[in-house]
Amino acid sequence: MAAVDMTAVLSVLTADDYTIAREVIQRGIALLFFIAFLSTFNQFPALLGERGLVPAPRFIKLTTAEQAPTLFRWKHFRYTDRRLGIVCGIGMLLAVSVVAGIPQAGPAWTTIPVFLLLWWLYFSIVSIGQRFYGFGWESLLLEAGFLVGFLGSHEVAPSLLMILFLRWFVVRVEFGAGMIKMRGDSSWRDLTAMDYHHQTQPMPNPFSRRAHLMPTWWHRGETLGSHVVQLIAPWLLFLPQPIASFAALAIIITQLALVVTGNYAWLNWATILLAFAGISDSFLGWIVGGPWPGWGWAGITGAEAVGSSGATGVLPLWWAILIAVFVVWQCVLNVPALRNLFSPRQLMNASFNRWGLGNAYGAFGSMTESRDEIIIEGTLDPDASMTAGDWRPYVFKGKPGDVLRRPPIVAPYHLRLDWLMWFAALGDYRQSWFYALLEHIGSGDPLVRKLLGPDPFDGQAPALIRVRIFTYRYATGQERRQSREEGQPRPWWVRSDPRTMVEPTDLRPD
């Protein structure tokens, strides 16, 4: 009798209708890790390397293992740019293995060490990444990577406890973002936030201008829709199917809208992947033309197995116990985040323990209503003045500068320097990284030049540099038509109100 009861319990804990969700989540998160390691490989040496703007070795010396845990503190693996490259290479290989499904083909536990190693390698980088890695999507990816290995390999069906916990993760991300908006800025409460957002967001893409120029009623609907999806839909994930799947689909659609209208690194994609925890195989089968409800993904493929992954039967007892212990531990770590969600002093993108598990998330708690852009310019003429001389701008790969250039599509790749330049225009220029950037540009640093667009001086160090700040707005349709009628290039931006931040200065080494 006891054996029968245990079998019944294990059957309840088996989420065999979520095998497709597991595939999407594990492979998708691994792909984001690949992009994160690639971004680090390309940018970390110039920003934080041995000769970077804010060198990581110096940061490691000034902090403790308690403050910044990292494998680069190990005496046999002290930080060098070469060792960073090795870590990134290993991380990318591990990520590719998951995308290819290699760990998933092994025993139930094989996905756990692979994802934990991905987590630890990238955590070691983020811990010393300082301001350049201080974004919510870094901790979101890390926490997701720590968790999704426990969905198991194809040898076992997904655990219901893990599926439910990932849905709770979505609640922390989405509901937390919704509440931080409602508490943080009146423009979200009076539904005017989207009047500004597409124009003032950190890094617009080619569709951002069109989104901004939509009528007022459209922006009101955007703002209201954001509130409905972020404040209500996440809780519907805990209701029976198909309600949970429809709620997940609503979250995915709104995140895709953000993907289309802006560059937010992998923030939206990670949220989309986690939301798949609410979508059952049966729901996917119904979407592609099968009857509803009544049958799962195995019925579509004609397989005799429980799901497309080949997992059969209920969860093994040892695996069910392991997952239960893990989920209980995670629930304990999530208590501060739960309190934070309902606190009038809610924190945004905060961590409550040194390992970055059970975090608080959120974005755009305050809305910027105008856009300023910092323009760094140089000249080869040592006698140039603020008002005279052949001044040429340094072009960034992603951030607005040239008013004729259409914003690029960058995400899910992350241009870290470009993002921080948006914050610099809001006041972050007072931080050491910005002054170091000016010094490295002034000295003709080749590493920094690789992070920028075409060099206006073909590798030469400028004799002088200056920094100005302008107010930017999108060009209207009428302004673009007028430029075309006059035979001029059609502008993407209109800039005005130039102000001086840094007078012409010689920053070349003596």
N, C-alpha and C positions, 0 to 999 in steps of 0.2 A: 504494500500500500504506500509506504514511504517513497519507494522508487517511482511509483506512478505519479505521486504528488511532485516529486522533483522534476520529473519529465515535463509535467504541466507548467511548472514555474519556468523552466528553461525555454519552453515553447513560447511563453508570453514574452520573454526577454529577447527573442529572436526576431529581428526586423528583416525578414527575407524579401520584403517588397521594396527594399531600398538599395539593391545591388548597383543599379545604374547611378544613383546618387553618389554612392561610394566611389565609383570609377571617376565621375566628374570631379568630385571634391579632391581626391588624392592626386590624380594626375594634374588637375588645374593648379592646386597649391604648389606642387612640385615645379610646374612651369613658371609660376611667379617667383619661386626661389631662384630658378635659373636666371631670370631677368634681373633679380636683385643682385646676385653675385656678378653678373655681367656688368651691371651699372657700377658696382663697386670696383671691379677690375679696371674699368676705363677711367674712373674719376677719383678714387680714393688717394692715389699717390700725389696728385696735384693739390687736392684739398687738405689731406690729413697725413700724407706720407712723411718720409724723413725730411724732405725739403718742401713740405706743403704749407698751406696758409696758416693752419693751426696744427702743428705736428703731433701725431698721436704718441710717439715715444715720450715727448715731454709731458703730455697729459697722463700717461701711464705712471710716470715718475711722481707726479703731483697728487695722485689718487691712490686709494687702497683697493685691495681685492673686494672688500665689502662694498665700496662705492661703485666700482666698475669691474665686475668679474669678466675675465677674458683669458683665452688660452695664450695670448701674447705676453702674459706675465710669467709663464713657465720659463725657468732659467735656460732651458735648452731650445726655447722657441721664442726668444725676444723679438719684438717687432722689427721687421725690415720690409721694404717694399717687395722684395723678392718672396718673402714668406707669405705676405698678404696675397700675392699672385698664386702661390701654391694652394692656399686655403680656398680662394675663389675657384681655382681649377677643380679641386676635389668636390666643392659644393655643386658646381655645374655638372660634373659627371654623375654625382648621386641623383641630382634632379632629373637628368636625362634618363637614368635607369628607371625611375618611377614613371615618367611619362611613357616609357617603352613597356612598362608593366612587368619588369623583371622581379623586383621584390614581391610583388603581388602573386607571383606564381609559386612562391615557397610556402612553408608552414604558416600557420595563423599569425605568429609573432614576428615574422621577418620584416614587416613594414615598420614596426616600432623602432628598432635601432637605426634604420635608414633615416626616418624623419627626425628622430632625436639628434642624430649627427648633423643633419641639415640645420636644425634649430641651434645647436651649440656653436657650429661654425659661424653662422650668421649673427648669432647673439654676441659672439666674441668681437665681431666687427662693429655692431651697433653700439655696444657698450663703450667703445672708445671713439665713436663717430661724432660726439659732441653736437654742436648746433646743426651740422649737416645731416645728422641722422635723427633729429628730434621731431619726427613726423609720426602721426598716428598710424599710418599704414605700415611703418616698420614694426611696431609692437603688434599690430593686427596680424601681419604675416607670421611673426615669430610665435604668437600664441596659437594660431591655427596650425602651424607646423608641429608644435608640441602635441597637439591633440589628435590630428587626423590619422596618425600612424596606428592609433588604437581602434580604428575601424576594421583593422585586420586585413589579411590577405584573402585570396579567392578560396582558400580552404574552408573558411567559415563564413556564414552569413553575417551581415552587420548586426551589431548589438543595438537593441532599442534604447538602452541607456545612453549610448554614445550619440545616437541620432537625436534624442531629446536634449542632450547636453549641448550639441551643436546648435540646436534651435534656440536654446537659452543664450548662446553666444551671439546669435543674430539679434536677440532682444537687447543685449547690452550695447551692440553696435548701433542698431537702428533707433530703438527707443531712447537710448542715451543721446544720440544726435538730435532727435526730435525735442527732447526736454531741454537740452542746452540752448536750442534756438528759442524756445518759448520763454525761458528764463533770462536769456541773455540780451535780446534786442527787441525793441518795440516794433521794428519793421516786420518781424516775423508774426507778431500778434495782430498787426493791422493789415497784413497781407500785402505789403509793399516791398518786401525783401527782393523779390525777383525782378523788380523794376531796375535794380542795380547789378544784381549778381553776375549776369553774363558779361557785363562790361568791366567789372572790377575784380573778377576772380583772378587768382595768381597767374595762370597760364592759359589764356584762351586758345581755342583751335579754330579751324576754318568755318565752323558752323556757329560759333559763339555770337558773331555779329548778327546773323540772321535771327538767332534766338532773342537777342536783345531788342531788335527792332520789331518784334511782334507787338500787337496791340495790348493795351492795358488790361483788358478783360482776360487775355491769355496769361499774363503774368500773375493775376489774382488766382486763376485756376491752378497754375504751377505751384504757388505757395500753399494754397489750400490742399492740393493733392499731396504735397510733401508732408504736411501735417497728418493727413489721414493715413498715409502709408507708414510713416515712421512711428506714429503714436498708437495706432490700432492694429495694423497688419501683423507685426511681430508676435503679438499675443495670440492671434488666431492660428499661429503655427502649432499650438498645443491642442487644437480641436481636432475631431475625427476627420478622416478623408471623406470627400475631396476638399473640404474647407481649407485644410492646412496647405494643400498643393496650390489652391487658388491664392492664398495669402502669400506663399513663397513666390508665385508668379508675379503678383503685384509688386513685390520688392524687387524682383529681377528686372521688370520692365522699367521701373523708375531709375534703377541704377544704370541701365542701358541708356536711358535718356541723358544721364549725366556723362556717360562715356562719349556720347555723340556731341555734346556741347562743351566739353572742357577736357583738359589734361590733368588728371589727378593721380598720376602714377598708377599703382595697382590697387588703390583704395576701393574703387567701384568693383573691380573684377574679383577681389577677395570676398567682398560682400555678396556678390552674385554666386560665387562658388559655395559659400557657407549656406546661403538660402536654399540650395539644392537639397539640404537635409530635410526640407519639408515636402519635397516632391517624390511621390511614390512611383515605382515601376508601372503600376496599374494606371496611374494618371497619364504617364507618358504614352502608354499603350493606347489609351482612349484618345489622346490627341492625334496620334498617327492613324486612327481609323478603327480601332477595336471597340468592342462593346463596353459599356460602363454600367456597373463596376464589374465584378465577377471573375476577372482573370488578370494575371500579372504578365510581366515581361517574358517569362518563360513560354507562355502561350503564344507570343508573337513569333519567337524564334523556333518554336516546335521542340524545344529542348525538354528533356525530362527533369532537368535539375530545377532547383527552387528559383534560381535567378540566372541572369546571363553570365555571371562570373563562374558558375559551376558549383557554388556552395550548396550543400544538401543538408537536410535534417535540422535539428535544433542545435543550439550552441553547446560545445563541450563544457562540462562542469568547470574544469580548471580555467577555461577562457572566460566563462561567465563570472567567476569569482574575481579574476584579475581585473576585468573591466569594471565590476561593481566597486572594488576597492579604489581603483583609479578615479572613477566618477565621484565617489564620496569625498576623496581627497580634494578634487577640483572644486567641488561644491563648497568645502570649507574655505578654500582660497578665494572663492567668489563672494563671500559674505561682505567684505568692504565695498565691492562694486555694487552689490544689491542695495546697500545703505546709501551709496552715493547717488543712485538713480533717483531716489526720492528725497534727497537732501536739498533744502533751499540754497545751499552753497555748493551745488554740484560742481565737481571737477571735470575737466575735459582732457582726454588723452593723458590720464594719470595712471601710474603704476603703484601698487600697494605692497609689493615685495620685490626683493632684489632680482628675482628671476623673470619678472615681467609676465606673470600669469594672473588671470583674473583682473584684467585692466578695466579702466573706464575709457570710453571712446566718445567721439563727437567731433563736429566740424562746423565752422562758420557760426559760432555762438554770437558773434557781432558782425554786422554787415557793413562793409566799406561802401560809401556812396559816391566816391570820386576816385579816379585812378591817377596816381602819380608814377612816373617812370624815371629812374636814374639813368642818365646817359654819360658814359665815360668816353672822353675824346682825347686824342693825342695829336701831336705835331712834331715834325722833324726840325722845325725852325726854333732855335733857342731864344730868338728875340720876339716871338709871337706874344700878343697880349690877349686879354679876355675878349676883346672886341675885334681883333685883327689877327690874321694868320690863316694858314691852311690847316684847319682843325678837321680831323676825321674821326668818326665814331668807331668804337669797338663794338662789333655786332655779336650778340649772344645767339645761341642756337635756337632757343625757344621763346625767350621773353620778348615782348614788343620793344621795338626801337625804331627802325626805318618805317615811316608811316605808309610806305607803298608796299611793304611786305605783308603777305597774308600769313596769319599765324599757322604754325605747322601742327600736324598730328604727332604727338610724342608718346603719350601713354600707351601701354603700361610701363614703358621705359621711364626712368626718373632722372631729369636734369636737375641735380641738386643745387648747383650754383645759381641757375636761373630762378629756381623757386625762392632762394634766399634773397635774391635781388628784389623780389616783390616785397618781402618783409623789410628789407633795407629801406625802401621808399616809405614805409610806415614808421620808421624810427630805428630799425636794426643797424643802420649804418654806424651807430655808436659802438658797435661791438668790434672786437679786435680782428675778426676775420675780414671785415670790409676794408679796413686800413691795410691789412696785409695783402688783400687783392690789389689795391692800388699800387702798392710797392712792387708786387710781382709783375704787374702789367708794365709799370714804369721801367723795370729793369729788363724787360723783354723775356721773361721766364718762358721757356718753350713748353713746359708742362701745363701752365695755365693757358697758354695760347691754344693748346689742343682742346680745351674746354669751350673755347669761343668759336665764332664763325670765322670767315675769311679775314686774315690779318691785313689791316689797311697799310701796313708798312713792310710786308714781306719778310718778317722776322727781325727787322731792326727795332732796337729800343727807341721809343720816342724821346725827343729832347725835353718835352714838357707834356704833362697831362693836366686836364681839367675835368671837373665833374659838374654837370648841370642836372636839374630836375625839371620835368615838364608835367603838365596836366594833359592826360590823353582821354579822348573819347572816340567812339566809332564814327566814321564818316557816314552821313545820311545817304539815302539813295539819290536825292537831288544833288548833293555835292559830288557824288561819283559821276552822275550823268553830265553835270556841268563840266567837269574835268575832261570827260571823253569828248564833248562837243568842242572844247577848246583845243583838242589835240594833245592833251596832257595825260600822263598815266593816272589811272583812277586810284585815289588814296584809300587805304584801309582804315587809317586812323587820322584824326585831326589833333594836333597838339598845340598847346598855348601856355602862357604864363611861365616863361623860363625863369628859373632862379639858380643862383650860383651856390654850389655846395663846397667846391674846392677850387680856389684860384689856380691859375697856371703854376705848376710846380715841377721841378726837376727831381725825379725819383731814381735816376740812374745811379748805380754804385759809384763811389768815388774811385 
